[in-house]
Amino acid sequence: MSESSKGSPLAFGQVVIGPPGSGKTTYCHGMQEFMGRIGRKVAVVNLDPANEGMPYSCAVDISELITLSDVMENLKLGPNGGLIYCMEYLEANFDWLQEKLAAFRGHYYLFDCPGQVELYTHHDALKNVFAQLAKWNFRLAAVHLVDSHYCTDPGKFISVLCTSLSTMLHVELPHVNVLSKMDLIEQYGKLAFNLDYYTEVLDLSYLVDHLASDPFFRNYRRLNAKLVEVIEDYSLVSFVPLNVQDKDSMRQVMQAVDKANGCSFGDQEHRSLEALMSAAVGADFHFTSTLAVQEKYVQSQDKTVEEEVMDM
Ligand SMILES: Nc1nc2c(ncn2[C@@H]2O[C@H](COP(=O)(O)OP(=O)(O)OP(=O)(O)O)[C@@H](O)[C@H]2O)c(=O)[nH]1
């Protein structure tokens, strides 16, 4: 097995990561279709040994190497331990992965990753897989999906910010954080602030003040204030909103990722993209700014908390 492939052509792609159920598989399917329509050849690589019946056409599937159910049964491990074992097994079998990927030279790669959070915050196996891909001349960006409904709960949103920050620092790849399922954002409650407050991660002291109005959280005010201080000191976390069914939203995420991993597919693709998007003008797809997303998915309220704070 060659540890590094200095002479190999560059290969671009995304590792799609995020907590369980955040929409990684759905995103890979949507992005494969979207990129296919503008002429990119996309190979989706399933690295989640628990995934079955994927909706996308799968180029490489880790379950040919190892499956979570086999590991759990044979080694008597639970789902978390089993998944960690699978990732360590993959790390020990780089040559299998290299051989499988080589069959798709010239493609753009989407890696559909497992959902266990510890794989991205402190365990090393998957991070080592990404580092090995870099040695094989893969230019990857991490696309970190987080369910947008966490924005409706200030406490959960602070946890999401902490997880996103530690993932960015641990994974060590160019990073695009994405708020997924924008169409469902207010399903579990109203947003206290405008959407750009969450996507741009604006002054978090408002969030701490808002949280302190809840008697339970009042006792943890200093802890929350310190946590948001850490997030603001790094000043790294922001989000791109996403609805996989919206072409303009998909384009925005794709362009953010292209910028992050340095991918450029030239003029022909640019023309195809313009043609695809022009078909969307005047139709349902009006997603040019966070404000447009806000108008589309967030119900208008008399006043947001942000506006009330401003009025004071
Ligand atoms: N309404 C809506 N549902 C979505 C969207 N994206 C994903 N879903 C749904 O969310 C659920 C979980 O999506 P998956 O794509 O399986 O999530 P995952 O992150 O791959 O999940 P794991 O493999 O368990 O880690 C599915 O029922 C999807 O149909 C979206 O943009 N809008």
The ligand as an ORCA input file, in Angstrom:
! r2SCAN-3c Opt
* xyz 0 1
  N     -38.206     17.835      6.313
  C     -36.927     17.482      6.107
  N     -36.541     16.254      6.499
  C     -35.244     15.912      6.309
  C     -34.311     16.785      5.688
  N     -33.115     16.174      5.656
  C     -33.289     14.962      6.227
  N     -34.565     14.794      6.618
  C     -35.164     13.614      7.311
  O     -34.461     13.392      8.531
  C     -34.361     12.001      8.819
  C     -32.910     11.616      9.048
  O     -32.205     11.844      7.835
  P     -30.920     11.014      7.444
  O     -30.450     11.540      6.141
  O     -31.145      9.543      7.545
  O     -29.925     11.442      8.622
  P     -28.476     10.885      8.951
  O     -27.725     12.031      9.532
  O     -27.870     10.221      7.764
  O     -28.790      9.822     10.079
  P     -27.829      8.699     10.689
  O     -27.379      7.843      9.550
  O     -28.705      7.987     11.670
  O     -26.691      9.383     11.368
  C     -34.977     11.285      7.621
  O     -36.289     10.931      7.968
  C     -34.964     12.337      6.520
  O     -36.030     12.160      5.603
  C     -34.791     18.100      5.271
  O     -34.060     18.971      4.732
  N     -36.102     18.378      5.507
*
